[in-house]
Amino acid sequence: MAEVHNQLEIKFRLTDGSDIGPKAFPDATTVSALKETVISEWPREKENGPKTVKEVKLISAGKVLENSKTVKDYRSPVSNLAGAVTTMHVIIQAPVTEKASSVGSKSVVDLLTERWCCV
């Protein structure tokens, strides 16, 4: 019984509503390791799957999870109920390339840092 208590059943909800899992993870599992699981189990038939941990954001209970934290850090009281499965939402954010980050002759950073005012 203690072994079950030290694990969390997690399913990963993709943006199209499909799921990866559920699968049991020990409390000591890092968020980074969860992201690696998402990458390795990404459905092959889906396009634009993540390639690196940096491209994956996990959201649970409205919080974006930090890579260095563990499953235990984000455990909720509801997850202790028998048969409870925690759903984490997966957001894929492709890295911005140098070419894609420029708009005309100005970069995105330049556009964001310009000061606009009304007269």
C-alpha angles and dihedrals in degrees: 000000000000090000091059090048091058093055133070126211107224133182121189116222114209123210092258091058097255121124140225110211145312095233132162118246127186116244090248093062111118123228087242089060090049089054090051088054090053090051094048094046097041108136109259093218092061118089126224097031118176118267101189139028089248090066094056126080120186120203124193126172089352094305127116104229121233118231095231096051123090135232088256091058091060099037115129128206089248090062089066092067116106111267094007117153121198115218118213118190117226122216119185116209114182113216115261111247124213090247094050093046096067125082111197108311094335126078122228089252090055091050092049094048097047114107117235123195139172122231 
